[in-house]
Amino acid sequence: MPPLSWLLNYEGIITGFSAIYAGLAEVLDEVYNKTVAPLG
């Protein structure tokens, strides 16, 4: 196992959560026609 594998695993988890957040933000913004979850 490479020494940086633990870091890359956490990076993947953070990237996945940010993708889920972005997807939910887009859907909620469209459903409620206002900014529910800001995207930056």
C-alpha positions as CSV (number, residue, x, y, z in Angstrom):
1,M,0.0,0.0,0.0
2,P,1.5,3.4,-1.0
3,P,2.2,5.8,1.8
4,L,-0.2,8.4,0.4
5,S,-3.1,6.0,-0.1
6,W,-4.9,7.2,3.1
7,L,-4.7,10.8,1.9
8,L,-6.1,9.8,-1.5
9,N,-8.9,7.9,0.2
10,Y,-10.0,10.9,2.2
11,E,-9.7,13.1,-0.9
12,G,-12.1,10.7,-2.7
13,I,-14.6,10.9,0.2
14,I,-14.5,14.7,0.3
15,T,-14.9,14.9,-3.5
16,G,-17.9,12.5,-3.3
17,F,-19.6,14.5,-0.6
18,S,-19.0,17.7,-2.6
19,A,-20.5,16.2,-5.7
20,I,-23.6,15.0,-3.7
21,Y,-23.9,18.5,-2.2
22,A,-23.7,20.2,-5.6
23,G,-26.3,17.9,-7.0
24,L,-28.7,18.4,-4.2
25,A,-28.2,22.1,-4.3
26,E,-29.1,22.2,-8.0
27,V,-32.2,20.2,-7.5
28,L,-33.4,22.1,-4.4
29,D,-32.7,25.5,-6.1
30,E,-34.9,24.4,-9.1
31,V,-37.7,23.0,-6.9
32,Y,-38.0,26.1,-4.7
33,N,-37.0,28.7,-7.3
34,K,-34.5,30.3,-4.9
35,T,-31.0,29.7,-3.5
36,V,-31.5,27.0,-0.8
37,A,-27.9,25.8,-0.8
38,P,-25.2,28.2,-2.0
39,L,-22.7,26.9,-4.6
40,G,-20.0,29.5,-4.2
